[in-house]
Amino acid sequence: MDPLSPVALVVSGRVTRAGTPRLCADLEAILATSDATVVDCDVGGVVGPDLASVEAIARLSIVARRAGGRRLRLRGTPPELRLLLDLVGLAGVVGLDDGPAAVEAGGTPGPGS
């Protein structure tokens, strides 16, 4: 696989602390079969984002970084989740890349926008 082509992880539904280890294991499995330096994490389907969601994203980011300095980039970030990430200071740590649509809706452009 091309290291410049990102791989994808989809996170949807209600994110719980109990489900976070499974998400991390899924990401580890994806990274084990890829040389990609960026993981696109589609969080557009996350329901009722809360601090458990933020914790899961933080842990996924750590998994990516420990796997050779790779980077997690969030896609489709719901506004509520974006606000929580900003509130706890993680908005600048994880990549928020929702493209021009987020900018039009009042968001900030992410890397590559």
N, C-alpha and C positions, 0 to 999 in steps of 0.2 A: 504494500500500500504506500502511496505517496505521502511523505511526512508533512507536506504542505496542505494536503486535503484533510479537513477536520473529520473526525468521526462523531457519531451522535448517540446521545443517551436521552431518552424521553422519560420525564417525570410527570405523572399525572395523578389526579384524584387527591385524596387527603393524605398528606405526608405526616407520618407519626414517628416518634422516637424509636418505636419498636421496628419500624420498617426501614430505618436509616442504614443499618448494617447490610441489608439486602441490596439497597441502592449502591452502597460502596462496593459490594462484591460484584454487582453487575458492571460497574465502571472498571474495576480491576480486570474483569474478564475481557472487556472491550479493549483496554489498553494492552493486555497481554498479546493480542493478535494484531496490533497496529503500531506503526511507527509515527502516527500523527502527533504533532506537537500541540494541537488544539482539539478540545472536546467540546462540541456544541451540545449544550444541555437544554433541551426544549422543555420549558416549565410553563408553557401556555395553558396546559390542562390542569394545573394545580388548583385544587378547590380549597377555599378558606385558608389562605396562607397565614401562618402564625410563627411563633418562635421555633417550633419544631421544624418547620420548613426552612427557616434561616439556618438552624443548626445542621440540617441535612446538607444544605448547599455549602456551608463552611467545611464540613467533613469531606464532601465530594471534591472540593477545591484542594484540600490537603492530600487526598488520594492521588489526584492528578499531579500535583507538584512532587510528591514522593516518587512518582513513576518517571523519573528522569526530567524533572522540571517542566512538565507539561502544564497546559493552562486550560481552565474551565471557562467557557464563554456561554452566558445565559441567553437564550432566545425566547421570544414571546412572553417576556416577564410581565405578569399581571401588575397593575399599578399598586395594589395593596402590598404585594411582595417587594416591589421596588422601594416603596416607602419604608418597609421594615428593614431592608438591607441598608438603606441610607441611615436610618435611625440608629442601628447598632454599629455603623461604621464599616460595613462590608461592601458597600456599593463600589468603592474604589479598589477593593481587593479582588472580587470576582469580576469577570468581564461582563458588562451589560451591553449587549449588542442587539438592539431591536430595529435598527435601520431607520429610514426616513419616516416611517409611520409613527414611531415613538416621538420623534422630534415634532411632527405636526400635531400630536396630541399633547404637547407640552413637556415631553421627556427630554432627556439629554442624549445626544448622539453617542453611540458606543464606538469602540475601536473598529476601524474599517468602514464607518458610515460616511 
